Amino acid sequence: MEWKSVKVPSGSKLFKAHNFTFMSKGHSWHLEVDEFSDGTFSGHGEHSTDRNSFVESVSGKSLSDCLTALIERVQSRNP
């Protein structure tokens, strides 16, 4: 099924969520990159055990761009 061709009601959006777990230096992070039917991507994340610790949203032209940016943001927190 080509999900990008599904018709949705006016005012609504359909997107595909890509979920990842990133582990670094004893910490794990839940990362999500949302893929929109218009070809845009946005991502965000949070620490797996501390819901108050989150990764600021990013956007990019691909899943890889967003995932790379999220990982870089996590790495900058845990030098």
PyMOL commands that place a pseudoatom at each C-alpha (Angstrom):
pseudoatom trace, name=CA, resn=MET, resi=1, chain=A, elem=C, hetatm=0, pos=[0.000, 0.000, 0.000]
pseudoatom trace, name=CA, resn=GLU, resi=2, chain=A, elem=C, hetatm=0, pos=[1.259, 3.448, -0.871]
pseudoatom trace, name=CA, resn=TRP, resi=3, chain=A, elem=C, hetatm=0, pos=[0.280, 5.357, 2.274]
pseudoatom trace, name=CA, resn=LYS, resi=4, chain=A, elem=C, hetatm=0, pos=[1.186, 8.751, 0.798]
pseudoatom trace, name=CA, resn=SER, resi=5, chain=A, elem=C, hetatm=0, pos=[-1.699, 8.502, -1.684]
pseudoatom trace, name=CA, resn=VAL, resi=6, chain=A, elem=C, hetatm=0, pos=[-4.401, 7.937, 0.983]
pseudoatom trace, name=CA, resn=LYS, resi=7, chain=A, elem=C, hetatm=0, pos=[-6.943, 10.763, 1.009]
pseudoatom trace, name=CA, resn=VAL, resi=8, chain=A, elem=C, hetatm=0, pos=[-7.521, 12.349, 4.417]
pseudoatom trace, name=CA, resn=PRO, resi=9, chain=A, elem=C, hetatm=0, pos=[-10.220, 14.827, 5.456]
pseudoatom trace, name=CA, resn=SER, resi=10, chain=A, elem=C, hetatm=0, pos=[-9.524, 18.537, 5.156]
pseudoatom trace, name=CA, resn=GLY, resi=11, chain=A, elem=C, hetatm=0, pos=[-7.621, 19.901, 8.147]
pseudoatom trace, name=CA, resn=SER, resi=12, chain=A, elem=C, hetatm=0, pos=[-6.036, 16.559, 9.060]
pseudoatom trace, name=CA, resn=LYS, resi=13, chain=A, elem=C, hetatm=0, pos=[-2.604, 15.060, 8.415]
pseudoatom trace, name=CA, resn=LEU, resi=14, chain=A, elem=C, hetatm=0, pos=[-1.369, 11.539, 7.921]
pseudoatom trace, name=CA, resn=PHE, resi=15, chain=A, elem=C, hetatm=0, pos=[2.235, 10.727, 8.708]
pseudoatom trace, name=CA, resn=LYS, resi=16, chain=A, elem=C, hetatm=0, pos=[4.396, 7.670, 9.175]
pseudoatom trace, name=CA, resn=ALA, resi=17, chain=A, elem=C, hetatm=0, pos=[6.278, 7.426, 12.472]
pseudoatom trace, name=CA, resn=HIS, resi=18, chain=A, elem=C, hetatm=0, pos=[9.726, 5.834, 12.558]
pseudoatom trace, name=CA, resn=ASN, resi=19, chain=A, elem=C, hetatm=0, pos=[10.728, 4.845, 16.111]
pseudoatom trace, name=CA, resn=PHE, resi=20, chain=A, elem=C, hetatm=0, pos=[14.258, 4.162, 17.308]
pseudoatom trace, name=CA, resn=THR, resi=21, chain=A, elem=C, hetatm=0, pos=[16.072, 3.490, 20.573]
pseudoatom trace, name=CA, resn=PHE, resi=22, chain=A, elem=C, hetatm=0, pos=[19.527, 5.072, 20.753]
pseudoatom trace, name=CA, resn=MET, resi=23, chain=A, elem=C, hetatm=0, pos=[21.901, 3.916, 23.492]
pseudoatom trace, name=CA, resn=SER, resi=24, chain=A, elem=C, hetatm=0, pos=[24.966, 5.948, 24.395]
pseudoatom trace, name=CA, resn=LYS, resi=25, chain=A, elem=C, hetatm=0, pos=[27.221, 5.999, 27.443]
pseudoatom trace, name=CA, resn=GLY, resi=26, chain=A, elem=C, hetatm=0, pos=[24.798, 4.121, 29.680]
pseudoatom trace, name=CA, resn=HIS, resi=27, chain=A, elem=C, hetatm=0, pos=[21.727, 6.124, 28.664]
pseudoatom trace, name=CA, resn=SER, resi=28, chain=A, elem=C, hetatm=0, pos=[18.967, 5.205, 26.256]
pseudoatom trace, name=CA, resn=TRP, resi=29, chain=A, elem=C, hetatm=0, pos=[16.807, 7.577, 24.289]
pseudoatom trace, name=CA, resn=HIS, resi=30, chain=A, elem=C, hetatm=0, pos=[13.541, 7.065, 22.421]
pseudoatom trace, name=CA, resn=LEU, resi=31, chain=A, elem=C, hetatm=0, pos=[13.738, 8.887, 19.088]
pseudoatom trace, name=CA, resn=GLU, resi=32, chain=A, elem=C, hetatm=0, pos=[10.849, 9.393, 16.679]
pseudoatom trace, name=CA, resn=VAL, resi=33, chain=A, elem=C, hetatm=0, pos=[11.034, 10.750, 13.150]
pseudoatom trace, name=CA, resn=ASP, resi=34, chain=A, elem=C, hetatm=0, pos=[7.734, 11.597, 11.470]
pseudoatom trace, name=CA, resn=GLU, resi=35, chain=A, elem=C, hetatm=0, pos=[7.532, 11.311, 7.685]
pseudoatom trace, name=CA, resn=PHE, resi=36, chain=A, elem=C, hetatm=0, pos=[4.838, 13.439, 6.067]
pseudoatom trace, name=CA, resn=SER, resi=37, chain=A, elem=C, hetatm=0, pos=[3.240, 12.707, 2.706]
pseudoatom trace, name=CA, resn=ASP, resi=38, chain=A, elem=C, hetatm=0, pos=[4.617, 15.961, 1.257]
pseudoatom trace, name=CA, resn=GLY, resi=39, chain=A, elem=C, hetatm=0, pos=[8.181, 14.654, 1.673]
pseudoatom trace, name=CA, resn=THR, resi=40, chain=A, elem=C, hetatm=0, pos=[9.104, 16.561, 4.820]
pseudoatom trace, name=CA, resn=PHE, resi=41, chain=A, elem=C, hetatm=0, pos=[10.458, 14.970, 8.008]
pseudoatom trace, name=CA, resn=SER, resi=42, chain=A, elem=C, hetatm=0, pos=[10.527, 16.092, 11.631]
pseudoatom trace, name=CA, resn=GLY, resi=43, chain=A, elem=C, hetatm=0, pos=[11.946, 14.392, 14.674]
pseudoatom trace, name=CA, resn=HIS, resi=44, chain=A, elem=C, hetatm=0, pos=[12.001, 14.552, 18.453]
pseudoatom trace, name=CA, resn=GLY, resi=45, chain=A, elem=C, hetatm=0, pos=[13.083, 12.378, 21.345]
pseudoatom trace, name=CA, resn=GLU, resi=46, chain=A, elem=C, hetatm=0, pos=[13.147, 11.832, 25.067]
pseudoatom trace, name=CA, resn=HIS, resi=47, chain=A, elem=C, hetatm=0, pos=[15.278, 10.020, 27.613]
pseudoatom trace, name=CA, resn=SER, resi=48, chain=A, elem=C, hetatm=0, pos=[13.908, 6.528, 28.188]
pseudoatom trace, name=CA, resn=THR, resi=49, chain=A, elem=C, hetatm=0, pos=[13.690, 6.842, 31.988]
pseudoatom trace, name=CA, resn=ASP, resi=50, chain=A, elem=C, hetatm=0, pos=[13.405, 10.599, 32.530]
pseudoatom trace, name=CA, resn=ARG, resi=51, chain=A, elem=C, hetatm=0, pos=[10.377, 12.017, 30.722]
pseudoatom trace, name=CA, resn=ASN, resi=52, chain=A, elem=C, hetatm=0, pos=[11.508, 15.541, 31.673]
pseudoatom trace, name=CA, resn=SER, resi=53, chain=A, elem=C, hetatm=0, pos=[14.664, 15.143, 29.590]
pseudoatom trace, name=CA, resn=PHE, resi=54, chain=A, elem=C, hetatm=0, pos=[13.840, 15.598, 25.930]
pseudoatom trace, name=CA, resn=VAL, resi=55, chain=A, elem=C, hetatm=0, pos=[15.574, 16.300, 22.641]
pseudoatom trace, name=CA, resn=GLU, resi=56, chain=A, elem=C, hetatm=0, pos=[14.484, 19.459, 20.869]
pseudoatom trace, name=CA, resn=SER, resi=57, chain=A, elem=C, hetatm=0, pos=[12.642, 18.979, 17.583]
pseudoatom trace, name=CA, resn=VAL, resi=58, chain=A, elem=C, hetatm=0, pos=[14.546, 18.856, 14.317]
pseudoatom trace, name=CA, resn=SER, resi=59, chain=A, elem=C, hetatm=0, pos=[13.492, 18.863, 10.691]
pseudoatom trace, name=CA, resn=GLY, resi=60, chain=A, elem=C, hetatm=0, pos=[15.165, 17.648, 7.530]
pseudoatom trace, name=CA, resn=LYS, resi=61, chain=A, elem=C, hetatm=0, pos=[14.853, 16.454, 3.972]
pseudoatom trace, name=CA, resn=SER, resi=62, chain=A, elem=C, hetatm=0, pos=[15.188, 12.761, 4.867]
pseudoatom trace, name=CA, resn=LEU, resi=63, chain=A, elem=C, hetatm=0, pos=[14.833, 10.230, 7.641]
pseudoatom trace, name=CA, resn=SER, resi=64, chain=A, elem=C, hetatm=0, pos=[18.613, 10.016, 7.812]
pseudoatom trace, name=CA, resn=ASP, resi=65, chain=A, elem=C, hetatm=0, pos=[19.008, 13.811, 8.160]
pseudoatom trace, name=CA, resn=CYS, resi=66, chain=A, elem=C, hetatm=0, pos=[16.606, 13.941, 11.102]
pseudoatom trace, name=CA, resn=LEU, resi=67, chain=A, elem=C, hetatm=0, pos=[17.986, 10.875, 12.830]
pseudoatom trace, name=CA, resn=THR, resi=68, chain=A, elem=C, hetatm=0, pos=[21.539, 12.182, 12.484]
pseudoatom trace, name=CA, resn=ALA, resi=69, chain=A, elem=C, hetatm=0, pos=[20.537, 15.572, 13.925]
pseudoatom trace, name=CA, resn=LEU, resi=70, chain=A, elem=C, hetatm=0, pos=[18.772, 13.928, 16.874]
pseudoatom trace, name=CA, resn=ILE, resi=71, chain=A, elem=C, hetatm=0, pos=[21.787, 11.742, 17.644]
pseudoatom trace, name=CA, resn=GLU, resi=72, chain=A, elem=C, hetatm=0, pos=[24.071, 14.782, 17.468]
pseudoatom trace, name=CA, resn=ARG, resi=73, chain=A, elem=C, hetatm=0, pos=[21.853, 16.590, 19.969]
pseudoatom trace, name=CA, resn=VAL, resi=74, chain=A, elem=C, hetatm=0, pos=[21.933, 13.612, 22.337]
pseudoatom trace, name=CA, resn=GLN, resi=75, chain=A, elem=C, hetatm=0, pos=[25.708, 13.364, 21.994]
pseudoatom trace, name=CA, resn=SER, resi=76, chain=A, elem=C, hetatm=0, pos=[26.120, 17.054, 22.830]
pseudoatom trace, name=CA, resn=ARG, resi=77, chain=A, elem=C, hetatm=0, pos=[24.358, 16.384, 26.159]
pseudoatom trace, name=CA, resn=ASN, resi=78, chain=A, elem=C, hetatm=0, pos=[26.607, 13.426, 27.040]
pseudoatom trace, name=CA, resn=PRO, resi=79, chain=A, elem=C, hetatm=0, pos=[30.159, 14.444, 26.092]
for i in range(1, 79): cmd.bond("trace and resi %d" % i, "trace and resi %d" % (i + 1))
show_as sticks, trace
zoom trace
